[in-house]
């Protein structure tokens, strides 16, 4: 069984307040033929709502 080294905690490679970063999501998408900045804004807004919902459920119940 592998032990966890507590001297070097695992830190996610993402900014606080983000579930799935735009950079990660962008790699999954095909070519965007429209306004990529608009798609990014919509993605980041939707992702932020998901993040807030998760925290709301965590601290409310």
C-alpha distance matrix in Angstrom:
0.0 3.8 6.5 9.8 12.8 15.5 18.2 18.1 17.9 17.7 21.3 22.7 25.3 28.1 31.0 31.1 32.8 31.5 29.3 29.8 31.8 35.0 33.7 30.7 33.1 35.8 33.7 33.4 37.2 40.0 43.0 44.5 48.2 49.3 48.7 45.1 45.6 46.5 43.5 41.3 43.0 42.7 39.0 38.3 40.5 38.7 35.2 36.4 37.6 34.3 32.6 35.3 34.9 31.2 31.9 34.9 32.9 30.3 32.9 35.5 33.8
3.8 0.0 3.8 6.7 9.4 12.5 14.9 14.5 14.6 14.4 18.0 19.6 22.0 25.0 27.9 28.2 30.1 28.9 27.0 27.4 29.1 32.3 30.9 28.2 30.8 33.4 31.3 31.4 35.2 38.0 40.8 42.3 46.0 47.0 46.2 42.6 42.9 44.0 41.2 38.7 40.5 40.4 36.7 35.8 38.1 36.7 33.1 34.1 35.7 32.5 30.6 33.3 33.3 29.6 30.2 33.4 31.7 29.0 31.5 34.4 33.0
6.5 3.8 0.0 3.8 6.4 9.1 11.7 12.0 12.1 12.8 16.5 18.7 21.4 24.3 26.8 26.8 28.9 28.1 26.5 27.4 29.0 32.4 31.2 28.7 31.4 34.1 32.3 32.6 36.3 39.3 42.0 43.2 47.0 47.7 46.6 43.0 42.9 44.1 41.4 38.8 40.2 40.3 36.7 35.5 37.7 36.4 32.8 33.4 35.0 32.0 29.7 32.2 32.4 28.7 28.8 32.0 30.6 27.6 29.8 32.8 31.6
9.8 6.7 3.8 0.0 3.8 6.0 8.9 8.7 8.3 9.2 13.0 15.4 18.2 21.0 23.3 23.2 25.5 24.9 23.6 24.7 26.1 29.6 28.5 26.2 29.0 31.7 30.3 30.7 34.3 37.5 39.9 40.9 44.7 45.2 43.9 40.3 40.0 41.2 38.7 35.9 37.2 37.5 33.9 32.5 34.6 33.6 29.9 30.3 32.0 29.2 26.7 29.2 29.7 26.0 25.9 29.2 28.1 25.0 27.0 30.3 29.4
12.8 9.4 6.4 3.8 0.0 3.8 5.4 5.8 7.0 9.0 12.5 15.6 18.0 20.9 23.0 23.1 25.8 25.5 24.7 25.7 26.6 30.1 28.8 27.0 30.0 32.4 31.1 32.0 35.5 38.6 40.8 41.7 45.5 45.9 44.4 40.7 40.2 41.7 39.5 36.4 37.6 38.3 34.8 33.1 35.4 34.7 31.0 31.1 33.2 30.6 27.9 30.2 31.2 27.6 27.1 30.6 29.9 26.6 28.4 31.8 31.3
15.5 12.5 9.1 6.0 3.8 0.0 3.8 5.3 5.5 8.7 11.7 15.1 17.8 20.3 21.8 21.4 24.2 24.3 23.9 25.4 26.3 29.9 29.0 27.4 30.3 32.9 31.9 32.9 36.2 39.5 41.6 42.1 45.8 45.9 44.2 40.6 39.8 41.1 39.1 36.0 36.8 37.5 34.3 32.2 34.2 33.8 30.0 29.7 31.7 29.4 26.4 28.4 29.5 26.0 25.0 28.4 27.9 24.5 25.8 29.4 29.0
18.2 14.9 11.7 8.9 5.4 3.8 0.0 3.8 6.2 9.7 12.1 15.8 17.9 20.5 21.8 21.7 24.9 25.2 25.2 26.5 26.8 30.3 29.1 27.9 31.1 33.3 32.4 33.7 37.0 40.2 42.0 42.5 46.2 46.3 44.4 40.7 39.8 41.4 39.6 36.3 37.2 38.3 35.1 32.8 35.0 35.0 31.2 30.8 33.1 31.1 27.9 29.9 31.4 28.1 26.9 30.4 30.3 26.9 28.0 31.7 31.7
18.1 14.5 12.0 8.7 5.8 5.3 3.8 0.0 3.8 6.5 8.9 12.4 14.3 17.1 18.7 19.1 22.3 22.2 22.2 23.2 23.4 26.8 25.4 24.3 27.5 29.6 28.7 30.1 33.4 36.5 38.2 38.9 42.5 42.7 40.9 37.1 36.4 38.1 36.2 32.9 34.0 35.1 31.8 29.7 32.1 32.0 28.2 28.0 30.6 28.5 25.4 27.7 29.3 26.1 25.2 28.9 28.9 25.7 27.1 30.8 31.0
17.9 14.6 12.1 8.3 7.0 5.5 6.2 3.8 0.0 3.8 6.2 9.8 12.4 14.8 16.3 16.3 19.2 19.2 19.0 20.4 21.0 24.5 23.6 22.3 25.3 27.7 27.0 28.1 31.3 34.6 36.5 36.9 40.6 40.6 38.8 35.2 34.3 35.7 33.8 30.5 31.4 32.3 29.1 26.9 29.1 28.9 25.1 24.8 27.2 25.0 21.9 24.2 25.6 22.4 21.5 25.2 25.1 22.0 23.4 27.1 27.2
17.7 14.4 12.8 9.2 9.0 8.7 9.7 6.5 3.8 0.0 3.8 6.6 9.4 12.0 14.2 14.5 17.2 16.6 16.0 17.0 17.8 21.3 20.3 18.7 21.7 24.2 23.4 24.4 27.7 31.0 33.0 33.5 37.2 37.3 35.7 32.0 31.4 32.8 30.6 27.5 28.6 29.4 26.0 24.1 26.5 26.0 22.2 22.4 24.8 22.4 19.6 22.3 23.6 20.4 20.1 23.8 23.6 20.9 22.8 26.3 26.4
21.3 18.0 16.5 13.0 12.5 11.7 12.1 8.9 6.2 3.8 0.0 3.8 6.4 8.6 10.5 11.0 13.9 13.4 13.5 14.5 14.8 18.3 17.6 16.4 19.4 21.8 21.4 22.7 25.7 29.0 30.7 30.9 34.6 34.5 32.6 29.0 28.1 29.5 27.6 24.3 25.3 26.3 23.0 20.9 23.3 23.2 19.4 19.4 22.0 20.1 17.1 19.7 21.5 18.6 18.1 21.9 22.3 19.8 21.5 25.0 25.7
22.7 19.6 18.7 15.4 15.6 15.1 15.8 12.4 9.8 6.6 3.8 0.0 3.8 5.6 8.3 9.4 11.8 10.4 10.2 10.8 11.2 14.8 14.1 12.8 15.6 18.1 17.9 19.0 21.9 25.4 27.1 27.3 31.0 30.9 29.1 25.5 24.9 26.1 24.1 20.9 22.1 22.8 19.5 17.6 20.2 19.9 16.1 16.5 19.3 17.2 14.6 17.7 19.3 16.7 16.8 20.6 20.9 18.9 21.1 24.3 25.0
25.3 22.0 21.4 18.2 18.0 17.8 17.9 14.3 12.4 9.4 6.4 3.8 0.0 3.8 7.1 9.6 12.1 10.3 10.7 10.3 9.4 12.5 11.3 10.6 13.9 15.7 15.5 17.3 20.0 23.2 24.6 24.8 28.4 28.4 26.6 22.9 22.3 24.0 22.0 18.7 20.2 21.5 18.2 16.3 19.4 19.5 15.9 16.5 19.7 18.0 15.7 18.9 20.9 18.7 18.9 22.6 23.4 21.7 23.7 26.8 27.9
28.1 25.0 24.3 21.0 20.9 20.3 20.5 17.1 14.8 12.0 8.6 5.6 3.8 0.0 3.8 6.6 8.6 6.7 8.0 7.9 6.7 10.1 9.9 9.7 12.4 14.4 15.1 16.6 18.9 22.2 23.4 23.1 26.6 26.2 24.1 20.6 19.5 21.0 19.2 15.8 16.9 18.2 15.1 12.8 15.7 16.2 12.6 12.9 16.2 15.0 12.6 15.7 18.0 16.3 16.5 20.0 21.1 19.8 21.7 24.6 26.0
31.0 27.9 26.8 23.3 23.0 21.8 21.8 18.7 16.3 14.2 10.5 8.3 7.1 3.8 0.0 3.8 6.3 5.9 8.7 9.5 7.9 10.8 11.4 12.2 14.2 16.0 17.4 19.0 20.7 24.0 24.9 24.0 27.2 26.3 23.8 20.5 18.8 20.2 19.0 15.4 15.7 17.3 14.8 11.8 14.2 15.4 12.1 11.3 14.9 14.5 11.7 14.1 17.0 15.8 15.3 18.7 20.4 19.2 20.5 23.4 25.3
31.1 28.2 26.8 23.2 23.1 21.4 21.7 19.1 16.3 14.5 11.0 9.4 9.6 6.6 3.8 0.0 3.8 5.6 8.5 10.7 10.2 13.2 14.5 14.9 16.4 18.6 20.3 21.4 23.0 26.5 27.5 26.3 29.6 28.3 25.8 22.7 20.8 21.6 20.6 17.2 16.7 17.9 15.7 12.5 14.0 15.0 11.8 10.1 13.2 12.9 9.5 11.3 14.4 13.2 12.1 15.4 17.4 16.1 17.0 19.9 22.0
32.8 30.1 28.9 25.5 25.8 24.2 24.9 22.3 19.2 17.2 13.9 11.8 12.1 8.6 6.3 3.8 0.0 3.8 6.8 9.5 9.6 12.3 14.6 14.8 15.4 17.8 19.9 20.5 21.8 25.3 26.4 24.9 28.0 26.5 24.1 21.3 19.4 19.5 18.4 15.4 14.5 15.2 13.1 9.9 10.8 11.6 8.6 6.5 9.4 9.4 6.2 7.9 11.1 10.5 9.8 12.7 14.9 14.3 15.3 17.8 20.1
31.5 28.9 28.1 24.9 25.5 24.3 25.2 22.2 19.2 16.6 13.4 10.4 10.3 6.7 5.9 5.6 3.8 0.0 3.8 5.8 6.1 9.0 11.3 11.1 11.7 14.3 16.3 16.7 18.2 21.7 23.0 21.8 25.1 24.0 21.8 18.8 17.4 17.7 16.0 13.0 13.0 13.4 10.7 8.0 9.9 10.1 6.5 6.2 9.5 8.7 6.4 9.4 11.8 11.0 11.6 14.5 16.1 15.8 17.5 19.8 21.6
29.3 27.0 26.5 23.6 24.7 23.9 25.2 22.2 19.0 16.0 13.5 10.2 10.7 8.0 8.7 8.5 6.8 3.8 0.0 3.8 6.4 9.6 11.7 10.2 10.5 13.8 15.3 15.0 16.9 20.6 22.5 21.6 25.1 24.3 22.7 19.7 18.9 18.9 16.6 14.1 14.6 14.1 10.9 9.4 11.2 10.1 6.3 7.5 9.7 7.5 6.1 9.8 11.0 9.6 11.2 14.2 14.9 14.7 17.1 19.3 20.4
29.8 27.4 27.4 24.7 25.7 25.4 26.5 23.2 20.4 17.0 14.5 10.8 10.3 7.9 9.5 10.7 9.5 5.8 3.8 0.0 3.8 6.6 8.3 6.6 6.8 10.1 11.5 11.4 13.3 17.0 18.9 18.3 21.9 21.5 20.2 16.9 16.7 17.0 14.3 11.9 13.3 13.0 9.3 8.7 11.4 10.3 6.9 9.4 11.7 9.8 9.4 13.1 14.1 13.0 15.0 17.7 18.3 18.3 20.9 22.9 24.0
31.8 29.1 29.0 26.1 26.6 26.3 26.8 23.4 21.0 17.8 14.8 11.2 9.4 6.7 7.9 10.2 9.6 6.1 6.4 3.8 0.0 3.8 5.4 5.3 6.3 8.5 10.3 11.4 12.9 16.3 17.6 16.9 20.4 19.9 18.1 14.6 14.1 15.1 12.9 9.8 11.5 12.2 8.8 7.6 11.1 11.2 8.1 10.0 13.1 12.2 11.4 14.8 16.5 15.8 17.2 20.0 21.1 21.0 23.2 25.3 26.8
35.0 32.3 32.4 29.6 30.1 29.9 30.3 26.8 24.5 21.3 18.3 14.8 12.5 10.1 10.8 13.2 12.3 9.0 9.6 6.6 3.8 0.0 3.8 5.4 5.0 5.8 8.6 9.9 10.4 13.6 14.3 13.3 16.7 16.2 14.4 10.9 10.7 11.9 9.5 6.5 9.0 10.1 7.0 6.7 10.5 10.9 9.0 11.2 14.1 13.8 13.8 16.8 18.5 18.4 19.9 22.4 23.6 24.0 26.1 27.9 29.5
33.7 30.9 31.2 28.5 28.8 29.0 29.1 25.4 23.6 20.3 17.6 14.1 11.3 9.9 11.4 14.5 14.6 11.3 11.7 8.3 5.4 3.8 0.0 3.8 5.5 5.1 6.6 9.2 10.3 13.1 13.8 13.6 17.2 17.3 15.8 12.0 12.4 14.3 12.1 9.3 12.2 13.6 10.6 10.5 14.3 14.6 12.5 14.6 17.7 17.0 16.7 19.9 21.6 21.1 22.5 25.3 26.3 26.3 28.5 30.7 32.0
30.7 28.2 28.7 26.2 27.0 27.4 27.9 24.3 22.3 18.7 16.4 12.8 10.6 9.7 12.2 14.9 14.8 11.1 10.2 6.6 5.3 5.4 3.8 0.0 3.8 5.5 5.5 7.1 9.4 12.7 14.4 14.8 18.5 19.0 18.1 14.4 15.2 16.6 13.7 11.4 14.3 14.8 11.3 11.6 15.2 14.6 12.1 14.8 17.5 16.0 15.8 19.4 20.6 19.6 21.4 24.3 24.8 24.7 27.3 29.4 30.4
33.1 30.8 31.4 29.0 30.0 30.3 31.1 27.5 25.3 21.7 19.4 15.6 13.9 12.4 14.2 16.4 15.4 11.7 10.5 6.8 6.3 5.0 5.5 3.8 0.0 3.8 5.4 5.3 6.7 10.3 12.2 12.2 16.0 16.3 15.7 12.3 13.5 14.2 10.9 9.4 12.4 12.1 8.6 10.1 13.3 12.3 10.5 13.8 15.9 14.6 15.3 18.7 19.5 19.0 21.3 23.7 24.2 24.7 27.4 29.0 30.0
35.8 33.4 34.1 31.7 32.4 32.9 33.3 29.6 27.7 24.2 21.8 18.1 15.7 14.4 16.0 18.6 17.8 14.3 13.8 10.1 8.5 5.8 5.1 5.5 3.8 0.0 3.8 5.4 5.3 8.1 9.2 9.3 13.0 13.7 13.2 9.7 11.5 12.8 9.7 8.5 12.2 12.5 9.7 11.4 14.7 14.4 13.2 16.2 18.5 17.7 18.4 21.6 22.7 22.5 24.6 26.9 27.7 28.2 30.7 32.4 33.5
33.7 31.3 32.3 30.3 31.1 31.9 32.4 28.7 27.0 23.4 21.4 17.9 15.5 15.1 17.4 20.3 19.9 16.3 15.3 11.5 10.3 8.6 6.6 5.5 5.4 3.8 0.0 3.8 5.6 7.9 9.7 11.2 14.9 16.4 16.4 12.9 15.0 16.5 13.4 12.3 15.9 16.2 13.2 14.7 18.2 17.5 15.9 19.0 21.3 20.0 20.5 24.0 24.8 24.2 26.4 29.0 29.3 29.6 32.3 34.2 35.0
33.4 31.4 32.6 30.7 32.0 32.9 33.7 30.1 28.1 24.4 22.7 19.0 17.3 16.6 19.0 21.4 20.5 16.7 15.0 11.4 11.4 9.9 9.2 7.1 5.3 5.4 3.8 0.0 3.8 6.8 9.8 11.3 14.9 16.5 17.0 14.0 16.3 17.0 13.4 13.1 16.5 15.8 12.8 15.0 18.0 16.5 15.2 18.7 20.4 18.8 20.0 23.4 23.7 23.1 25.7 28.0 28.0 28.6 31.6 33.1 33.7
37.2 35.2 36.3 34.3 35.5 36.2 37.0 33.4 31.3 27.7 25.7 21.9 20.0 18.9 20.7 23.0 21.8 18.2 16.9 13.3 12.9 10.4 10.3 9.4 6.7 5.3 5.6 3.8 0.0 3.8 6.6 7.7 11.3 12.9 13.8 11.2 14.0 14.4 10.9 11.5 15.0 14.2 11.8 14.6 17.3 16.1 15.6 19.1 20.6 19.5 21.1 24.2 24.5 24.5 27.2 29.1 29.4 30.4 33.1 34.4 35.2
40.0 38.0 39.3 37.5 38.6 39.5 40.2 36.5 34.6 31.0 29.0 25.4 23.2 22.2 24.0 26.5 25.3 21.7 20.6 17.0 16.3 13.6 13.1 12.7 10.3 8.1 7.9 6.8 3.8 0.0 3.8 6.3 9.2 11.8 13.5 11.6 15.0 15.5 12.4 13.6 17.1 16.5 14.7 17.7 20.2 19.2 19.1 22.5 23.9 23.1 24.7 27.8 28.0 28.2 30.9 32.7 33.0 34.1 36.8 38.0 38.8
43.0 40.8 42.0 39.9 40.8 41.6 42.0 38.2 36.5 33.0 30.7 27.1 24.6 23.4 24.9 27.5 26.4 23.0 22.5 18.9 17.6 14.3 13.8 14.4 12.2 9.2 9.7 9.8 6.6 3.8 0.0 3.8 6.2 9.1 11.0 9.5 13.2 14.1 11.7 13.1 16.6 16.5 15.4 18.1 20.6 20.2 20.4 23.5 25.2 24.8 26.4 29.2 29.8 30.2 32.7 34.5 35.1 36.2 38.8 39.9 41.1
44.5 42.3 43.2 40.9 41.7 42.1 42.5 38.9 36.9 33.5 30.9 27.3 24.8 23.1 24.0 26.3 24.9 21.8 21.6 18.3 16.9 13.3 13.6 14.8 12.2 9.3 11.2 11.3 7.7 6.3 3.8 0.0 3.8 5.7 7.4 6.3 10.1 10.5 8.5 10.5 13.6 13.5 13.1 15.9 18.0 17.9 18.7 21.5 23.0 23.2 24.8 27.3 28.1 28.9 31.2 32.8 33.7 35.0 37.3 38.3 39.7
48.2 46.0 47.0 44.7 45.5 45.8 46.2 42.5 40.6 37.2 34.6 31.0 28.4 26.6 27.2 29.6 28.0 25.1 25.1 21.9 20.4 16.7 17.2 18.5 16.0 13.0 14.9 14.9 11.3 9.2 6.2 3.8 0.0 3.8 7.0 7.8 11.3 11.5 10.4 13.0 15.5 15.4 15.8 18.6 20.3 20.4 21.6 24.2 25.6 26.0 27.9 30.1 30.9 32.0 34.2 35.6 36.6 38.1 40.3 41.1 42.6
49.3 47.0 47.7 45.2 45.9 45.9 46.3 42.7 40.6 37.3 34.5 30.9 28.4 26.2 26.3 28.3 26.5 24.0 24.3 21.5 19.9 16.2 17.3 19.0 16.3 13.7 16.4 16.5 12.9 11.8 9.1 5.7 3.8 0.0 3.8 6.1 8.9 8.4 8.2 11.2 13.0 13.0 14.2 16.8 18.0 18.5 20.2 22.4 23.6 24.6 26.4 28.3 29.2 30.7 32.7 33.8 35.2 36.8 38.7 39.4 41.2
48.7 46.2 46.6 43.9 44.4 44.2 44.4 40.9 38.8 35.7 32.6 29.1 26.6 24.1 23.8 25.8 24.1 21.8 22.7 20.2 18.1 14.4 15.8 18.1 15.7 13.2 16.4 17.0 13.8 13.5 11.0 7.4 7.0 3.8 0.0 3.8 5.5 5.4 6.6 8.8 10.2 11.1 12.6 14.5 15.7 17.0 18.5 20.3 21.8 23.1 24.6 26.3 27.6 29.2 30.9 32.0 33.7 35.2 36.8 37.7 39.7
45.1 42.6 43.0 40.3 40.7 40.6 40.7 37.1 35.2 32.0 29.0 25.5 22.9 20.6 20.5 22.7 21.3 18.8 19.7 16.9 14.6 10.9 12.0 14.4 12.3 9.7 12.9 14.0 11.2 11.6 9.5 6.3 7.8 6.1 3.8 0.0 3.8 5.4 5.0 6.1 8.6 9.9 10.4 12.1 14.1 15.3 16.1 18.1 20.0 21.0 22.2 24.2 25.7 26.9 28.5 30.0 31.6 32.8 34.6 35.8 37.7
45.6 42.9 42.9 40.0 40.2 39.8 39.8 36.4 34.3 31.4 28.1 24.9 22.3 19.5 18.8 20.8 19.4 17.4 18.9 16.7 14.1 10.7 12.4 15.2 13.5 11.5 15.0 16.3 14.0 15.0 13.2 10.1 11.3 8.9 5.5 3.8 0.0 3.8 5.5 5.0 6.2 8.7 9.8 10.5 12.2 14.2 15.1 16.3 18.5 20.0 20.8 22.5 24.4 25.7 27.0 28.4 30.4 31.5 32.9 34.1 36.3
46.5 44.0 44.1 41.2 41.7 41.1 41.4 38.1 35.7 32.8 29.5 26.1 24.0 21.0 20.2 21.6 19.5 17.7 18.9 17.0 15.1 11.9 14.3 16.6 14.2 12.8 16.5 17.0 14.4 15.5 14.1 10.5 11.5 8.4 5.4 5.4 3.8 0.0 3.8 5.4 5.1 6.2 8.5 9.9 10.6 12.3 14.1 15.3 16.8 18.6 19.9 21.3 22.8 24.6 26.0 27.0 28.9 30.5 31.9 32.7 34.9
43.5 41.2 41.4 38.7 39.5 39.1 39.6 36.2 33.8 30.6 27.6 24.1 22.0 19.2 19.0 20.6 18.4 16.0 16.6 14.3 12.9 9.5 12.1 13.7 10.9 9.7 13.4 13.4 10.9 12.4 11.7 8.5 10.4 8.2 6.6 5.0 5.5 3.8 0.0 3.8 5.5 5.2 6.1 8.6 9.9 10.6 12.1 14.2 15.6 16.6 18.3 20.1 21.2 22.7 24.6 25.8 27.3 28.8 30.6 31.4 33.3
41.3 38.7 38.8 35.9 36.4 36.0 36.3 32.9 30.5 27.5 24.3 20.9 18.7 15.8 15.4 17.2 15.4 13.0 14.1 11.9 9.8 6.5 9.3 11.4 9.4 8.5 12.3 13.1 11.5 13.6 13.1 10.5 13.0 11.2 8.8 6.1 5.0 5.4 3.8 0.0 3.8 5.5 5.1 6.1 8.5 9.9 10.3 12.1 14.3 15.3 16.2 18.3 19.9 21.0 22.5 24.1 25.8 26.9 28.6 29.9 31.8
43.0 40.5 40.2 37.2 37.6 36.8 37.2 34.0 31.4 28.6 25.3 22.1 20.2 16.9 15.7 16.7 14.5 13.0 14.6 13.3 11.5 9.0 12.2 14.3 12.4 12.2 15.9 16.5 15.0 17.1 16.6 13.6 15.5 13.0 10.2 8.6 6.2 5.1 5.5 3.8 0.0 3.8 5.4 5.2 6.1 8.6 9.8 10.5 12.4 14.3 15.2 16.5 18.4 20.1 21.2 22.4 24.5 25.8 27.1 28.1 30.4
42.7 40.4 40.3 37.5 38.3 37.5 38.3 35.1 32.3 29.4 26.3 22.8 21.5 18.2 17.3 17.9 15.2 13.4 14.1 13.0 12.2 10.1 13.6 14.8 12.1 12.5 16.2 15.8 14.2 16.5 16.5 13.5 15.4 13.0 11.1 9.9 8.7 6.2 5.2 5.5 3.8 0.0 3.8 5.6 5.2 6.1 8.5 9.9 10.8 12.5 14.3 15.5 16.7 18.6 20.3 21.1 22.8 24.6 26.1 26.7 28.8
39.0 36.7 36.7 33.9 34.8 34.3 35.1 31.8 29.1 26.0 23.0 19.5 18.2 15.1 14.8 15.7 13.1 10.7 10.9 9.3 8.8 7.0 10.6 11.3 8.6 9.7 13.2 12.8 11.8 14.7 15.4 13.1 15.8 14.2 12.6 10.4 9.8 8.5 6.1 5.1 5.4 3.8 0.0 3.8 5.5 5.2 6.0 8.5 10.0 10.7 12.2 14.3 15.4 16.6 18.6 19.9 21.3 22.7 24.6 25.6 27.3
38.3 35.8 35.5 32.5 33.1 32.2 32.8 29.7 26.9 24.1 20.9 17.6 16.3 12.8 11.8 12.5 9.9 8.0 9.4 8.7 7.6 6.7 10.5 11.6 10.1 11.4 14.7 15.0 14.6 17.7 18.1 15.9 18.6 16.8 14.5 12.1 10.5 9.9 8.6 6.1 5.2 5.6 3.8 0.0 3.8 5.5 5.0 6.0 8.7 9.9 10.3 12.2 14.2 15.3 16.5 18.2 20.0 21.1 22.6 23.9 26.0
40.5 38.1 37.7 34.6 35.4 34.2 35.0 32.1 29.1 26.5 23.3 20.2 19.4 15.7 14.2 14.0 10.8 9.9 11.2 11.4 11.1 10.5 14.3 15.2 13.3 14.7 18.2 18.0 17.3 20.2 20.6 18.0 20.3 18.0 15.7 14.1 12.2 10.6 9.9 8.5 6.1 5.2 5.5 3.8 0.0 3.8 5.5 5.1 6.4 8.9 9.9 10.7 12.5 14.5 15.6 16.5 18.6 20.2 21.3 22.1 24.5
38.7 36.7 36.4 33.6 34.7 33.8 35.0 32.0 28.9 26.0 23.2 19.9 19.5 16.2 15.4 15.0 11.6 10.1 10.1 10.3 11.2 10.9 14.6 14.6 12.3 14.4 17.5 16.5 16.1 19.2 20.2 17.9 20.4 18.5 17.0 15.3 14.2 12.3 10.6 9.9 8.6 6.1 5.2 5.5 3.8 0.0 3.8 5.4 5.2 6.5 8.8 10.1 10.7 12.6 14.6 15.3 16.8 18.6 20.4 20.9 22.7
35.2 33.1 32.8 29.9 31.0 30.0 31.2 28.2 25.1 22.2 19.4 16.1 15.9 12.6 12.1 11.8 8.6 6.5 6.3 6.9 8.1 9.0 12.5 12.1 10.5 13.2 15.9 15.2 15.6 19.1 20.4 18.7 21.6 20.2 18.5 16.1 15.1 14.1 12.1 10.3 9.8 8.5 6.0 5.0 5.5 3.8 0.0 3.8 5.4 5.1 6.3 8.8 9.9 10.7 12.6 14.2 15.5 16.7 18.7 19.9 21.6
36.4 34.1 33.4 30.3 31.1 29.7 30.8 28.0 24.8 22.4 19.4 16.5 16.5 12.9 11.3 10.1 6.5 6.2 7.5 9.4 10.0 11.2 14.6 14.8 13.8 16.2 19.0 18.7 19.1 22.5 23.5 21.5 24.2 22.4 20.3 18.1 16.3 15.3 14.2 12.1 10.5 9.9 8.5 6.0 5.1 5.4 3.8 0.0 3.8 5.4 5.0 6.2 8.6 9.9 10.7 12.2 14.3 15.4 16.7 17.9 20.2
37.6 35.7 35.0 32.0 33.2 31.7 33.1 30.6 27.2 24.8 22.0 19.3 19.7 16.2 14.9 13.2 9.4 9.5 9.7 11.7 13.1 14.1 17.7 17.5 15.9 18.5 21.3 20.4 20.6 23.9 25.2 23.0 25.6 23.6 21.8 20.0 18.5 16.8 15.6 14.3 12.4 10.8 10.0 8.7 6.4 5.2 5.4 3.8 0.0 3.8 5.4 5.1 6.1 8.6 10.0 10.3 12.3 14.2 15.5 15.9 18.1
34.3 32.5 32.0 29.2 30.6 29.4 31.1 28.5 25.0 22.4 20.1 17.2 18.0 15.0 14.5 12.9 9.4 8.7 7.5 9.8 12.2 13.8 17.0 16.0 14.6 17.7 20.0 18.8 19.5 23.1 24.8 23.2 26.0 24.6 23.1 21.0 20.0 18.6 16.6 15.3 14.3 12.5 10.7 9.9 8.9 6.5 5.1 5.4 3.8 0.0 3.8 5.5 5.0 6.2 8.7 9.7 10.7 12.3 14.5 15.2 16.7
32.6 30.6 29.7 26.7 27.9 26.4 27.9 25.4 21.9 19.6 17.1 14.6 15.7 12.6 11.7 9.5 6.2 6.4 6.1 9.4 11.4 13.8 16.7 15.8 15.3 18.4 20.5 20.0 21.1 24.7 26.4 24.8 27.9 26.4 24.6 22.2 20.8 19.9 18.3 16.2 15.2 14.3 12.2 10.3 9.9 8.8 6.3 5.0 5.4 3.8 0.0 3.8 5.4 5.2 6.4 8.6 10.1 10.7 12.5 14.1 15.9
35.3 33.3 32.2 29.2 30.2 28.4 29.9 27.7 24.2 22.3 19.7 17.7 18.9 15.7 14.1 11.3 7.9 9.4 9.8 13.1 14.8 16.8 19.9 19.4 18.7 21.6 24.0 23.4 24.2 27.8 29.2 27.3 30.1 28.3 26.3 24.2 22.5 21.3 20.1 18.3 16.5 15.5 14.3 12.2 10.7 10.1 8.8 6.2 5.1 5.5 3.8 0.0 3.8 5.5 5.2 6.0 8.6 9.8 10.6 11.7 14.2
34.9 33.3 32.4 29.7 31.2 29.5 31.4 29.3 25.6 23.6 21.5 19.3 20.9 18.0 17.0 14.4 11.1 11.8 11.0 14.1 16.5 18.5 21.6 20.6 19.5 22.7 24.8 23.7 24.5 28.0 29.8 28.1 30.9 29.2 27.6 25.7 24.4 22.8 21.2 19.9 18.4 16.7 15.4 14.2 12.5 10.7 9.9 8.6 6.1 5.0 5.4 3.8 0.0 3.8 5.4 5.0 6.2 8.5 10.1 10.3 12.1
31.2 29.6 28.7 26.0 27.6 26.0 28.1 26.1 22.4 20.4 18.6 16.7 18.7 16.3 15.8 13.2 10.5 11.0 9.6 13.0 15.8 18.4 21.1 19.6 19.0 22.5 24.2 23.1 24.5 28.2 30.2 28.9 32.0 30.7 29.2 26.9 25.7 24.6 22.7 21.0 20.1 18.6 16.6 15.3 14.5 12.6 10.7 9.9 8.6 6.2 5.2 5.5 3.8 0.0 3.8 5.5 5.3 6.2 8.8 10.0 11.1
31.9 30.2 28.8 25.9 27.1 25.0 26.9 25.2 21.5 20.1 18.1 16.8 18.9 16.5 15.3 12.1 9.8 11.6 11.2 15.0 17.2 19.9 22.5 21.4 21.3 24.6 26.4 25.7 27.2 30.9 32.7 31.2 34.2 32.7 30.9 28.5 27.0 26.0 24.6 22.5 21.2 20.3 18.6 16.5 15.6 14.6 12.6 10.7 10.0 8.7 6.4 5.2 5.4 3.8 0.0 3.8 5.4 4.9 6.2 8.3 10.2
34.9 33.4 32.0 29.2 30.6 28.4 30.4 28.9 25.2 23.8 21.9 20.6 22.6 20.0 18.7 15.4 12.7 14.5 14.2 17.7 20.0 22.4 25.3 24.3 23.7 26.9 29.0 28.0 29.1 32.7 34.5 32.8 35.6 33.8 32.0 30.0 28.4 27.0 25.8 24.1 22.4 21.1 19.9 18.2 16.5 15.3 14.2 12.2 10.3 9.7 8.6 6.0 5.0 5.5 3.8 0.0 3.8 5.4 5.5 5.7 8.4
32.9 31.7 30.6 28.1 29.9 27.9 30.3 28.9 25.1 23.6 22.3 20.9 23.4 21.1 20.4 17.4 14.9 16.1 14.9 18.3 21.1 23.6 26.3 24.8 24.2 27.7 29.3 28.0 29.4 33.0 35.1 33.7 36.6 35.2 33.7 31.6 30.4 28.9 27.3 25.8 24.5 22.8 21.3 20.0 18.6 16.8 15.5 14.3 12.3 10.7 10.1 8.6 6.2 5.3 5.4 3.8 0.0 3.8 5.7 5.3 6.0
30.3 29.0 27.6 25.0 26.6 24.5 26.9 25.7 22.0 20.9 19.8 18.9 21.7 19.8 19.2 16.1 14.3 15.8 14.7 18.3 21.0 24.0 26.3 24.7 24.7 28.2 29.6 28.6 30.4 34.1 36.2 35.0 38.1 36.8 35.2 32.8 31.5 30.5 28.8 26.9 25.8 24.6 22.7 21.1 20.2 18.6 16.7 15.4 14.2 12.3 10.7 9.8 8.5 6.2 4.9 5.4 3.8 0.0 3.8 5.8 6.2
32.9 31.5 29.8 27.0 28.4 25.8 28.0 27.1 23.4 22.8 21.5 21.1 23.7 21.7 20.5 17.0 15.3 17.5 17.1 20.9 23.2 26.1 28.5 27.3 27.4 30.7 32.3 31.6 33.1 36.8 38.8 37.3 40.3 38.7 36.8 34.6 32.9 31.9 30.6 28.6 27.1 26.1 24.6 22.6 21.3 20.4 18.7 16.7 15.5 14.5 12.5 10.6 10.1 8.8 6.2 5.5 5.7 3.8 0.0 3.8 5.8
35.5 34.4 32.8 30.3 31.8 29.4 31.7 30.8 27.1 26.3 25.0 24.3 26.8 24.6 23.4 19.9 17.8 19.8 19.3 22.9 25.3 27.9 30.7 29.4 29.0 32.4 34.2 33.1 34.4 38.0 39.9 38.3 41.1 39.4 37.7 35.8 34.1 32.7 31.4 29.9 28.1 26.7 25.6 23.9 22.1 20.9 19.9 17.9 15.9 15.2 14.1 11.7 10.3 10.0 8.3 5.7 5.3 5.8 3.8 0.0 3.8
33.8 33.0 31.6 29.4 31.3 29.0 31.7 31.0 27.2 26.4 25.7 25.0 27.9 26.0 25.3 22.0 20.1 21.6 20.4 24.0 26.8 29.5 32.0 30.4 30.0 33.5 35.0 33.7 35.2 38.8 41.1 39.7 42.6 41.2 39.7 37.7 36.3 34.9 33.3 31.8 30.4 28.8 27.3 26.0 24.5 22.7 21.6 20.2 18.1 16.7 15.9 14.2 12.1 11.1 10.2 8.4 6.0 6.2 5.8 3.8 0.0
